[in-house]
């Protein structure tokens, strides 16, 4: 039986009654001229203003609110660049807000800058970015600058381009050609196919450790962690090694580390592995049909800290939940009794780890997942690539709540000692519970999720009243 049921019911009632409308934006007049398909919330970290930009394929209108939630600016009929098909990020500078676009192939880039004070806008149809035999890994925002991370197809070079509203302001390379990268058989392997791995899977994901992450995101072969001036890239395409590339974006230097995964055997077939970084620790997982090794290391020097093992035919003594299988074809929720079934399912699927904190405790999820098709949370229909590029958490929330997964959750103290107890609800759990109990979210329109200071802000459009309503979750 789902032993969280009583807690969930209590929270449902409490959340539904206590959750107030934090900000109401009246967009009824604007939607009479055109109906928006997407919402782009931008939080100005300098003054805590919130810009709500509503778009369709051709135009944008916007509302600007100050930190007292007072309307201080409006914009209408802002044109979108002709080849702008995908939103790749947004930045701000005083009263100016710039949105960057690409075409569907990510070969042509453009921007539009709006000013809420003068109510003017300017368009740059071509930012003149030439990708010379490169493939883009991701779009990043660092210090309110949009950066493009790409990898050369013919050499072991990573490239960073910094964009302004007019074009590229800076470019620099990280040359990894002197580093040793090998496969499971110790054969040399190039950087480009290492990072992109199997084209049949989503192989590159940005991990935002400020929010709960899904197994669907954390089981990517290549993961990116952006932390102030450093970008850490991990790769687990080969079961033998976890590769770690740390780019210092301020000093334009890098470090390269490799770690042999605990549990790997040279003659093994059908094994599975992955890793996850949380704060100052690296967690690795390696599984076969017979056993699983979950290990922790200090990220800085890869010093071994602790390891836990699951063995076929034995009980898992460090789990705090049943073995949960969710989103199956026949049953949406099942609890598996046998350790062997858990090992079989995660070894033959896309394995992953996630971690988040609750006070001084650490909650670890071990398992594997497959995305559920169908979406109860409205995504950005315009074709958003990098929600991280301007703080939008819609994709993180969707993946967290809309995946098929087989998993266990485990509770540890800060010294990685296992603790007994119930896994606490996290922020995404609480927001999802609120949505499920609120009839206005049954058919969500223009829904968004982003952070404002230390709170989560959930936005939803009420078509009947013409209001865009924001709810705050602390």
PyMOL commands that set and color helices and strands:
alter all, ss='L'
color gray80, all
select helices_A, chain A and resi 5-18+28-31+191-196+215-218+339-347+387-389+394-401+427-437+439-441
alter helices_A, ss='H'
color red, helices_A
select strands_A, chain A and resi 21-26+38-43+50-55+59-65+71-79+86-93+96-102+109-115+121-124+134-142+145-152+157-163+168-175+204-206+222-227+230-235+241-248+253-260+272-278+281-287+291-298+304-311+323-326+333-336+351-358+361-371+403-412+448-452+455-462+467-473
alter strands_A, ss='S'
color yellow, strands_A
deselect
rebuild
show_as cartoon
